[in-house]
């Protein structure tokens, strides 16, 4: 069995962190669970920060915050973008590393030739609505896991990190997986909202 994890942004020697107008090459890392030995590494290109901050020059970030394995080197990944004075931008991507280059032997990615993993947008959580039609307010979504089966559909559950901050809240968002044709496989599943619940920090 293999454990996968990832850096949120580039390692220092690999390039800059994501910012306005430019992304960042993070690494997806693998480990043999039985031995703990490090295995293959793949490059995931984090996208640029989505919004300009208000005021200008304020804090911005975008990163690959979590992965959910759904097949052989296939994942659903979270990209979380934040700009001071703006709302969070949360996007889910189908990630496929099967044809990506193993870069575990590269000390630095700068100037190196490699094939990154492919990423396909599954859902922009900003498109989700509450029951009354209002926009769903998102917090710092940074975790993803499989949830229960609801009405015969597998769910995934997203969770926010409130950073122990009084102006943030703990949030859970559950989505059902809607399989595409069998040839596409689970990793390319569409997503539809099943239920959304948030618990505000007291």
Secondary structure, 3 states (H helix, E strand, C coil): CEEEEECCCCCCCCCCCCEECECEEEEEEEEECCCCCEEEEEEEEECCECCCCCCCCCCEEEEEEEEEEEECCEEEEEEEEEECCCCCEEEEEEEECCCCCCCCCCCCCCCCCCCCCEEEEEEEHHHCECCCCCECCCCCEEEEEEEEEECCEEEEEEEECCCCCCCCCEEEEEEEEECCCCCCCHHHCEEEEEEEEEECCC
